[in-house]
Amino acid sequence: MEVIIQKDEITATTFVAKIIAKKLKEKPKLVLGLATGRTMEQVYAILAQMHKEEGLDFSLCCTFNLDEYVGLEPDNEDSYHSFMRKNLFNKINIDIRNTHLPNGMAADLAKECADYERLIIATGGIDLQLLGIGSDGHIGFNEPLSALRSRTREKALTPATIKQNGPLFKNPSMMPRRGLTMGVGTILESKQCLLLATGVEKSSMLARAVEGPITSMISASALQLHQHCCVVADEAAASKLQEQDYYRWIFQNEPEWADFRK
C-alpha cells in the first residue's frame, strides 16, 4: 500500500482524476471500477472537464460500479445508476452499453450477483478500482464483518451507513436498507486499487484501515493485502496517520510519481 498526502480536498481529487486519466491514455480499453458518493462527485467533474477541454477519450472504456441499492429502479433519482449518469456518463463519450451496475430490481438477486461476477471476469477483470471509505470503514457496501474473500452479493446496511447516506436522498426515510455490492474478494482481484479519502471525519477510520490490523470489521483494511493499492488523502483525512513523514518521503522520491510532482 502506498499513501499520498495532498494539501486539500481539491488537490487530492485532482490527483486521483489525473491517475485515472493517465491509465486511460495508456490503455484506451481500460476496465475501470467506479464508486459513488460525495467524495467522487468532484473526481467525476474533473474527468468530465478533461474530456471536454483536453479530449480525454472514454469511447473504448468499460466500467463496473461497486454497488447499488436494492429496490430502486435505475431511473430513480436516488439510485447509483442515476448518480453515474448525472455526474459522469452523460458528460463524456463513453458507450453506455459498456457501463455496468448491479440491478437492485432483479427478480433473483443471487443470480444477478453471480452474473455480475461472471461479466467482470469475461472482460478480463478490473484494471483500476476507484474506492472511497465509509464512516464505518467499509468499501462498497461491505459492512462490518464482511468476509475478506466475499463475492458480489446482497448486504444489509448498517445504521452508520444509513445515517451517512440518508441525507443524500430527497426523502431520507425512503433510503433502502439493503444493497448489492462487489465483495471484498472481488475488489482485491482488481489489478490496482485507488482509494480517495478527504475530510477530518474520515481520519480515524482511514488510520485504522491503513495502519491498523486487517479485520473484517473494517473492510478497507483488507487493502493492505493488495499488491498495488494507492491511498490518496488530503491533510485532514491523513491527520491521524502515524507515518506521515515516511509517506511524504516516498512520494517525493519514487520515480512512479515524477510526473505528478510537477
N, C-alpha and C positions, 0 to 999 in steps of 0.2 A: 504494500500500500504506500502511495506517495501523497503527501499533504501539501497543498499550495495555498498560501495565505495571501489574500488580496486586501487592499485597504478599506474597501467599502462594497456595498451590495452591487452597484452598477459596474464596478471594476471586476468583481467576481463573476457576475452573469455574462459580461462581455468576454471574459476569459474563456468561460465554458462554451459560448457560442463560437468563438474562434477555433477551439479544439474540434468541434463538430464540423465546422466549415473546412478545416484542413483535412479531416478524414474523408469528407465528401469529395473534395477535389482530388485526393489521392485515389479514391475508389468510387467512381460515379454510381456503381451498383451497390452502394453501401446498404447493409441491413441495419437499420437504426431502431433501437429500443427507446421508447419515449415515456415520459412521466407527465403528470398533470399537477395542478395546484398553483398557489400564488407564486412560489419561487420560480416556477417555469415560465410564467407569463412574459417576463422581461427577456428571458433567453429566446423565446419564440419571436418576440417583437424584433430583436436584433437580427435573428436569422432571416426574417421576412424583409428587413431593411437591406441586408446583404444581397438578397435575391433581387430586390428592386433596383438598388444602386450599383451593385457590382456584378450582377448576373449570376449569382450563386445558383447552380443548376441542381434541382431536385428531381428531374424528369425520370431518371433511372433508379432512384432511391426506393427502398421498400421499408415500411415502418411497422412496428408492433408496439402497442401500448401495454403498459404493465397491468392495467386493471379497469374495471367498470363496475358500476352499481348494479345489483340485482333488482329487477323490477322497473327499470327506467327504459323507455323507448329510446332508440338512438336519436330521434328528433326532439326529445325532451330537452329543454334549455339547460337543465341541471346535469345532464349526462356528460360523460367524458367524451363521447362521440361529438357532442355539440361544442364542448370546450376546445377540442382539437381543430374542428373546422373553423371556429371563430378566431382562435389565436394563431393558427399556423396554416392548415391545409388550404384554406380559401385565399391565402396571401402568397402562395408560392406555386411553382409549376409542377407539383407532384401529381402523378396519375392516381386518382382516388382509389382505383382498383388495387393499388399497391399499398394501401393503408389498412391496417388491421387492428381491431379492438375486440375484446371478448364481448359476446352478445348476452347481456343481462336479462334478455327476454326469451332466451331459448327455452323450448319446452322441456328439454333434457339438459340440465346444466352440467352434469357429469360428462356427457358426450361432448358438449360444447368445449369444455376444458381440455378433454383428450384431443379433440380435433385441433384446438389452438396449438397444443404442443407439437402435433404432427406437422402443422403448417410451418411452424418455426424451423423444424428440422428439415423440411422439404426445401426451404430457401437457403439452406447451408448454415443456419444458425445466426444469431445476432452478433454483428461486428462490434457495435458500440452501444452500451446500455446506459441511458441517462437516468439518474436517480435523484430523488430528494430524500429527506429523512423526516419521519413523523415525530410528533411530540412524545410518543412512547418508544421511539427508536425503530419504527417499522420502515421497511422499504416495500413499495407496492402496498397491498393490504395484508402483508404478512405480520399480523398482530403478535403480541407476546405469546410464547410457547409454539410458534410456528416451527415445524421441523426443518432443520438445516438442509435436508435432502428433499423437501416438499416440491411438488409439481403444481402446475396451474390447477386451481380448484376454487370451490366456493368457501368463503370465510365469513364468520360473524365479526362485526366491527365492535371495537371496544368503546366504552364511554369517552375515553380520551380522543379517539378519532372522530366520534360523533360531535364532540364539543369543538374540535379543531375545524372540521369541515362544514358543520351545520350552518355557520354564518354565510357560507358561500351560496346557500340555497335561497331562492326567492322566499320560500316558506320553510324555515329551518326544521319545523316539526315534521315535515314530509320527507326528510332525508332518509333513504333506505338504511336498514340496519345490517345488511349483508352485501358482500361484493364478490366478484370474481377476480382472481389475481394470479399472475405468474407466481410460481413457488420460489422459495429461496434457492433451491437447487437449480431451477430453470434460469434464474438470474445469474448464478455463479457459472453457468455454462457459456455465458456471453464471452466473446474474445477479450473485450475490455469493458470495464465499468467506470462510470464517471458520475460521482456524487457531488451535488451542489448544496451547500448549507449557508444560509445567511440569517443574521439577526441573533441577538443575545439569547432569545428564548430557545434557540437550538444548541446553545453552548454546552450545557451539562450532558445532554444526550449524545452530542457529537463526540465529546471527550470519552464517554463510556464506550461508544461504538468503535472508536479508533484506537484507544489506549487501554481499554478495559478488557476483561476476559470475553472470550467468544461464548455467547449464550443464546439460547432460543428465546429468552425473554427480551432480547434486543436484536431483532433480525438483521439490522445493519451491521452488527459486529461480525457477521459471517463474511463480510467483505475482506476481513483480514486474511481469509483463506484464498482469496483470488490472486492470481499471479500478475495481473495487470489492472490494478484499480487506482484511480486518481481521485482524491478528495479535494475539492476547491471550496474554500470558506473565506468569508470576509473576517475582518478583525474581531467583530463582535461574536460571531459564531465560534471563532477559534480561541476565544479568550480563556477558556479553561483547559486547553491542551497543555500538557506538561513539557513537551519537547518542541516548543515553537521555534527556538533558535536553530535547532537542528533542521527542522523542516524548511526554514528560510535559507539556510546554508545550502541544502540540497538543491533547491530551486535556482539559486544563483550560480551553481556550479555544474549542474547536469547539462550536457550538450543537447539533450532532447528538447529542452525549453529555451534554447538560444534565441529562436525567432520570436518567442513570446515575451522575452525580456526587453525587446527594443522599444 
